Structures are given as structure tokens and as C-alpha cells.
């Protein structure tokens, strides 16, 4: 019994032409993604600037500490959770 490549064993019902077409499509998608990456990064940077987001992201623990210091609310309290849910529901379209 001849050995199959990992590509052939992953798609045993596909012909060589189908595998080639899929490989070509995959290469095209990767090329387009690489080409559009600079525009995506520029749009992301613009969005972050528009929203006034700056600095490094906070970890979960630092975020919880910050919330507790600023509002006195404990993120694990039910009251805190209810407030977040209410805010989320108010902003739904």
C-alpha cells in the first residue's frame, strides 16, 4: 500500500485537481490578507485614537482593582453585575 501525504490523508475523497484548486485558493486568501494588513492596521489605529484608547491593556486583576477603587463596587457583587447588564441593555440597537 503506497504511503499518503498528510494532505492526501486529511482529504481522502478529493482528487489531485481539487487539492490543487484548494491550495491555490488558500494561497490567494493569504496573499490578500497580507496585502490588506497595512490598511487594517491603519483603520484600527484610527478607531483606537477616535475612542481615546491609549497605553497598554490592563490585565483582569488590575481592571478589577481599578473599578473597585474608582466606584467602590466589587466586580464580584451581584449589584455590580446587574449594573453592567443594565448598561449593556441600554446600548443595544
Backbone as a printed PyTorch tensor [residue, N CA C, xyz], in Angstrom:
tensor([[[  0.8500,  -1.1740,   0.0000],
         [  0.0000,   0.0000,   0.0000],
         [  0.8960,   1.2370,   0.0000]],

        [[  0.6920,   2.1790,  -0.9460],
         [  1.5390,   3.3720,  -1.0140],
         [  1.2220,   4.3130,   0.1460]],

        [[  2.2480,   5.0180,   0.5970],
         [  2.0800,   5.9880,   1.6640],
         [  1.4120,   7.2400,   1.1190]],

        [[  0.5550,   7.8370,   1.9220],
         [ -0.1180,   9.0640,   1.5290],
         [  0.5180,  10.2350,   2.2660]],

        [[  0.5200,  11.3780,   1.5880],
         [  0.9930,  12.5780,   2.2700],
         [ -0.0530,  12.9850,   3.2960]],

        [[  0.3280,  13.8600,   4.2260],
         [ -0.6320,  14.3000,   5.2310],
         [ -1.7920,  15.0330,   4.5690]],

        [[ -1.5260,  15.7450,   3.4700],
         [ -2.5890,  16.4570,   2.7530],
         [ -3.5750,  15.4630,   2.1480]],

        [[ -3.0550,  14.3780,   1.5830],
         [ -3.9220,  13.3860,   0.9730],
         [ -4.7330,  12.6560,   2.0300]],

        [[ -4.1310,  12.3200,   3.1540],
         [ -4.8630,  11.5960,   4.1830],
         [ -5.8890,  12.4860,   4.8690]],

        [[ -5.6610,  13.8050,   4.8970],
         [ -6.6190,  14.7220,   5.5030],
         [ -7.8560,  14.8810,   4.6300]],

        [[ -7.7140,  14.6890,   3.3310],
         [ -8.8150,  14.8360,   2.3790],
         [ -8.8150,  13.6540,   1.4160]],

        [[ -9.1450,  12.4660,   1.9130],
         [ -9.0200,  11.2710,   1.0670],
         [ -9.9620,  11.2360,  -0.1230]],

        [[-11.0940,  11.9350,  -0.0920],
         [-12.0350,  11.8750,  -1.1910],
         [-11.7740,  12.9020,  -2.2700]],

        [[-10.7760,  13.7350,  -2.1270],
         [-10.5140,  14.8130,  -3.0960],
         [ -9.4890,  14.3680,  -4.1300]],

        [[ -9.7330,  14.8020,  -5.3420],
         [ -8.7970,  14.4900,  -6.4150],
         [ -7.6100,  15.4410,  -6.3370]],

        [[ -6.6150,  15.1310,  -7.1020],
         [ -5.4330,  15.9800,  -7.1630],
         [ -5.7880,  17.3810,  -7.6510]],

        [[ -6.6790,  17.4680,  -8.6290],
         [ -7.1010,  18.7700,  -9.1570],
         [ -7.8320,  19.5760,  -8.0880]],

        [[ -8.6710,  18.9020,  -7.2920],
         [ -9.3930,  19.6040,  -6.2180],
         [ -8.4210,  20.1110,  -5.1520]],

        [[ -7.4560,  19.2660,  -4.8090],
         [ -6.4550,  19.6900,  -3.8140],
         [ -5.6450,  20.8660,  -4.3320]],

        [[ -5.2940,  20.8330,  -5.6120],
         [ -4.5450,  21.9440,  -6.2070],
         [ -5.3750,  23.2290,  -6.2100]],

        [[ -6.6640,  23.1010,  -6.5340],
         [ -7.5430,  24.2700,  -6.5460],
         [ -7.6750,  24.8560,  -5.1420]],

        [[ -7.8160,  23.9830,  -4.1300],
         [ -7.9090,  24.4570,  -2.7490],
         [ -6.6070,  25.1070,  -2.2990]],

        [[ -5.4880,  24.5240,  -2.6990],
         [ -4.1940,  25.1060,  -2.3420],
         [ -4.0310,  26.4730,  -2.9890]],

        [[ -4.4700,  26.6070,  -4.2290],
         [ -4.4010,  27.8760,  -4.9310],
         [ -5.2960,  28.9130,  -4.2590]],

        [[ -6.4970,  28.5020,  -3.8850],
         [ -7.4130,  29.4010,  -3.1880],
         [ -6.8210,  29.8350,  -1.8520]],

        [[ -6.2460,  28.9000,  -1.1230],
         [ -5.6210,  29.2290,   0.1570],
         [ -4.4860,  30.2280,  -0.0140]],

        [[ -3.6760,  30.0170,  -1.0370],
         [ -2.5660,  30.9400,  -1.3050],
         [ -3.0900,  32.3260,  -1.6570]],

        [[ -4.1790,  32.3800,  -2.4400],
         [ -4.7860,  33.6600,  -2.8090],
         [ -5.3330,  34.3820,  -1.5790]],

        [[ -5.9910,  33.6450,  -0.6940],
         [ -6.5280,  34.2560,   0.5230],
         [ -5.4040,  34.7950,   1.4110]],

        [[ -4.3360,  34.0580,   1.5360],
         [ -3.1910,  34.5350,   2.3260],
         [ -2.5700,  35.7820,   1.6950]],

        [[ -2.4540,  35.8000,   0.3650],
         [ -1.8920,  36.9580,  -0.3230],
         [ -2.7560,  38.1960,  -0.0810]],

        [[ -4.0720,  38.0200,  -0.2030],
         [ -4.9780,  39.1570,   0.0200],
         [ -4.9160,  39.6480,   1.4670]],

        [[ -4.8190,  38.7160,   2.3890],
         [ -4.7330,  39.1030,   3.8010],
         [ -3.4610,  39.8980,   4.0610]],

        [[ -2.3580,  39.4530,   3.4990],
         [ -1.0940,  40.1680,   3.6760],
         [ -1.1530,  41.5540,   3.0360]],

        [[ -1.7850,  41.6570,   1.8740],
         [ -1.9030,  42.9510,   1.1900],
         [ -2.7840,  43.9280,   1.9750]],

        [[ -3.8270,  43.4130,   2.5970],
         [ -4.7670,  44.2970,   3.2910],
         [ -4.3520,  44.6030,   4.7310]],

        [[ -3.3330,  43.9330,   5.2330],
         [ -2.9150,  44.1230,   6.6200],
         [ -2.5700,  45.5770,   6.9460]],

        [[ -1.7900,  46.2880,   6.1240],
         [ -1.4900,  47.6910,   6.4660],
         [ -2.7430,  48.5630,   6.5660]],

        [[ -3.7090,  48.3750,   5.6660],
         [ -4.9460,  49.1550,   5.7250],
         [ -5.7460,  48.8060,   6.9750]],

        [[ -5.7710,  47.5350,   7.3330],
         [ -6.4660,  47.1060,   8.5340],
         [ -5.8330,  47.7270,   9.7780]],

        [[ -4.5110,  47.7070,   9.8450],
         [ -3.8170,  48.2880,  10.9890],
         [ -4.0500,  49.7920,  11.0790]],

        [[ -4.0630,  50.4800,   9.9400],
         [ -4.3180,  51.9220,   9.9340],
         [ -5.7340,  52.2190,  10.4090]],

        [[ -6.6990,  51.4440,   9.9520],
         [ -8.0870,  51.6390,  10.3750],
         [ -8.2340,  51.3660,  11.8650]],

        [[ -7.5540,  50.3410,  12.3560],
         [ -7.6030,  50.0200,  13.7860],
         [ -6.9910,  51.1640,  14.6060]],

        [[ -5.8420,  51.6590,  14.1700],
         [ -5.1890,  52.7600,  14.8780],
         [ -6.0850,  53.9960,  14.9110]],

        [[ -6.7770,  54.2700,  13.8040],
         [ -7.6880,  55.4120,  13.7410],
         [ -8.8660,  55.2260,  14.7060]],

        [[ -9.4160,  54.0180,  14.7370],
         [-10.5360,  53.7310,  15.6310],
         [-10.1200,  53.8900,  17.0900]],

        [[ -8.9820,  53.3380,  17.4420],
         [ -8.4930,  53.4240,  18.8150],
         [ -8.2550,  54.8790,  19.2000]],

        [[ -7.7130,  55.6620,  18.2880],
         [ -7.4920,  57.0850,  18.5560],
         [ -8.8190,  57.8260,  18.6990]],

        [[ -9.7880,  57.5010,  17.8540],
         [-11.1080,  58.1300,  17.9330],
         [-11.7610,  57.8520,  19.2800]],

        [[-11.6160,  56.6460,  19.7620],
         [-12.2080,  56.2730,  21.0400],
         [-11.3830,  56.7570,  22.2300]],

        [[-10.1980,  57.3000,  21.9660],
         [ -9.3530,  57.8010,  23.0470],
         [ -8.6640,  56.7060,  23.8450]],

        [[ -8.4750,  55.5710,  23.2190],
         [ -7.8040,  54.4560,  23.8900],
         [ -6.3030,  54.6130,  23.6870]],

        [[ -5.5630,  54.5280,  24.7830],
         [ -4.1110,  54.6340,  24.6860],
         [ -3.4640,  53.8100,  25.7960]],

        [[ -2.2030,  53.5400,  25.6490],
         [ -1.4780,  52.7830,  26.6590],
         [ -1.6180,  51.2850,  26.4670]],

        [[ -1.0380,  50.5770,  27.4040],
         [ -1.0620,  49.1160,  27.3590],
         [ -2.3640,  48.5910,  27.9670]],

        [[ -2.8420,  47.4570,  27.4940],
         [ -4.0610,  46.8890,  28.0700],
         [ -3.8450,  46.4890,  29.5290]],

        [[ -4.9140,  46.5930,  30.3110],
         [ -4.8670,  46.1630,  31.7000],
         [ -5.1780,  44.6770,  31.7730]],

        [[ -4.6030,  44.0310,  32.7310],
         [ -4.9920,  42.6580,  32.9960],
         [ -6.2860,  42.6440,  33.7810]],

        [[ -6.8940,  41.4960,  33.9060],
         [ -8.1690,  41.3740,  34.6040],
         [ -8.0500,  41.8470,  36.0480]],

        [[ -7.0080,  41.4420,  36.7220],
         [ -6.8470,  41.8090,  38.1300],
         [ -6.7210,  43.3230,  38.2910]],

        [[ -5.9110,  43.9660,  37.4580],
         [ -5.7540,  45.4230,  37.5510],
         [ -7.0540,  46.1420,  37.1970]],

        [[ -7.8100,  45.6160,  36.2540],
         [ -9.0930,  46.2050,  35.9050],
         [-10.0540,  46.1340,  37.0900]],

        [[-10.1250,  44.9780,  37.7200],
         [-10.9940,  44.8320,  38.8910],
         [-10.5840,  45.7830,  40.0120]],

        [[ -9.2970,  45.8830,  40.2600],
         [ -8.8040,  46.7980,  41.2990],
         [ -9.1580,  48.2390,  40.9630]],

        [[ -9.0080,  48.6120,  39.7050],
         [ -9.3230,  49.9720,  39.2680],
         [-10.8050,  50.2760,  39.4400]],

        [[-11.6590,  49.3440,  39.0630],
         [-13.1070,  49.5290,  39.2140],
         [-13.4560,  49.6940,  40.6880]],

        [[-12.8680,  48.8620,  41.5160],
         [-13.1790,  48.9190,  42.9400],
         [-12.6960,  50.2340,  43.5500]],

        [[-11.5190,  50.7140,  43.1400],
         [-11.0040,  51.9730,  43.6690],
         [-11.8470,  53.1600,  43.2180]],

        [[-12.2370,  53.1630,  41.9440],
         [-12.9650,  54.3060,  41.4000],
         [-14.4070,  54.3820,  41.8760]],

        [[-15.0850,  53.2480,  41.9590],
         [-16.5130,  53.2880,  42.2680],
         [-16.8680,  52.6490,  43.6010]],

        [[-15.9250,  51.9370,  44.1660],
         [-16.2230,  51.2330,  45.4070],
         [-16.9710,  49.9370,  45.1820]],

        [[-17.3630,  49.6900,  43.9370],
         [-18.0960,  48.4630,  43.6190],
         [-17.1260,  47.2990,  43.5000]],

        [[-17.5700,  46.1670,  43.9680],
         [-16.7700,  44.9560,  43.8260],
         [-17.2750,  44.2150,  42.5900]],

        [[-16.3990,  43.9380,  41.6380],
         [-16.8370,  43.2770,  40.4040],
         [-17.5440,  41.9460,  40.6220]],

        [[-17.3250,  41.3070,  41.7680],
         [-17.9690,  40.0200,  42.0230],
         [-19.3450,  40.1580,  42.6600]],

        [[-19.7080,  41.3820,  43.0650],
         [-21.0240,  41.6030,  43.6800],
         [-22.1250,  41.4840,  42.6360]],

        [[-23.2660,  40.9910,  43.0650],
         [-24.4090,  40.9010,  42.1560],
         [-24.8630,  42.2750,  41.6970]],

        [[-24.7580,  43.2610,  42.5840],
         [-25.1740,  44.6120,  42.2140],
         [-24.3400,  45.1290,  41.0430]],

        [[-23.0580,  44.8570,  41.0940],
         [-22.1560,  45.2600,  40.0180],
         [-22.5730,  44.5880,  38.7100]],

        [[-22.8480,  43.2990,  38.7740],
         [-23.2600,  42.5560,  37.5760],
         [-24.5670,  43.0990,  37.0150]],

        [[-25.5190,  43.4010,  37.8890],
         [-26.8040,  43.9350,  37.4330],
         [-26.6040,  45.2690,  36.7200]],

        [[-25.7110,  46.0920,  37.2470],
         [-25.4510,  47.3900,  36.6260],
         [-24.8380,  47.2110,  35.2330]],

        [[-23.8960,  46.3000,  35.1020],
         [-23.2940,  46.0400,  33.7900],
         [-24.3470,  45.5480,  32.7980]],

        [[-25.2080,  44.6620,  33.2420],
         [-26.2490,  44.1370,  32.3630],
         [-27.1900,  45.2610,  31.9480]],

        [[-27.5690,  46.1210,  32.8850],
         [-28.4500,  47.2440,  32.5650],
         [-27.7990,  48.1790,  31.5610]],

        [[-26.5280,  48.4620,  31.7370],
         [-25.8210,  49.3270,  30.7920],
         [-25.7760,  48.6960,  29.4130]],

        [[-25.5020,  47.4110,  29.3690],
         [-25.4290,  46.7080,  28.0870],
         [-26.7800,  46.7450,  27.3880]],

        [[-27.8520,  46.5320,  28.1140],
         [-29.1810,  46.5230,  27.5120],
         [-29.5990,  47.9110,  27.0480]],

        [[-29.1660,  48.9550,  27.7350],
         [-29.4750,  50.3280,  27.3160],
         [-28.8110,  50.6770,  25.9980]],

        [[-27.7000,  50.0770,  25.6850],
         [-26.9330,  50.4150,  24.4930],
         [-27.2660,  49.5620,  23.2940]],

        [[-28.1330,  48.5810,  23.4720],
         [-28.4890,  47.7160,  22.3410],
         [-29.3030,  48.4970,  21.3320]],

        [[-29.0390,  48.2810,  20.0460],
         [-29.7980,  48.9820,  18.9920],
         [-31.2490,  48.5340,  18.9360]]])
